[in-house]
Amino acid sequence: MFIGTAAWSIPRTVAEAFPGDGQHLERYARQFPCAEIDSSFWRPHQHATYARWASMTPPHFRFAVKLPRTITHEARLRAARKPLRAFLDQVTGLGDRLGVLLVQLPPPLAWDARVARTFFGLLREDWDGPVACEPRHASWFDAPAERALARLRVTRVAADPARIPAAARPGGWLGADGDGAGALLYWRWHGSPRVYWSSYDDDWLARQAAALARWQARATPWVIFDNTASGAATANALALRSLVATDARGRGLRAP
């Protein structure tokens, strides 16, 4: 299981959990196995920048990288070949540390089968690894969209807060048999009730840890805390990691 946060800043309130020397990313990567690069949504990064980040992490570490808003929000997935190629050329700087490409869509963007098939087909020409899509329009949760995402091997993100009940559960590509086996599933928790700010309480995290354990035997869960505005994400990720490890020991499994 991969548990981490959007970006890798270390708030002072939990700094003691990240001992040792080095920059924030180096200290963060000694405790967590993954991080989500959200800044790529706002501006491009050079190939050398991605390579430098990769060099600061251990071999098992993986990054998820968010696609640029110029592709997802401004162009709305259309005419994507050239900007996609430019983005993918940049992120190859991560080498084998590149784990997931994240496609977050604007809330007004409705499902359009032709546009989605064209866009994800282009993406698949140059990237055969995991793709996670976080749609926020209700039409993306209907059966035709679910089937299409599954055919395209695109995992639909499970988000909190969920705009509709289906948005809280993973969807799209759930493995060849549809039960999660062999799939990488992706959760993004943004904080609730105040998005990006609110911290999750212990009871909520315990319920999520139990739910994740039911997936873990079949799939590879990624859980990213995006409630970073108040610094809550890092503490929540540490707490979830502890809960998952405790549950694994209780079931006689190797802790993640």
Summary of the structure (lengths in Angstrom):
residues: 256
radius of gyration: 17.5
end to end distance: 5.8
largest distance: 50.8
contacts: 840
relative contact order: 0.14
helix: 44%
strand: 18%
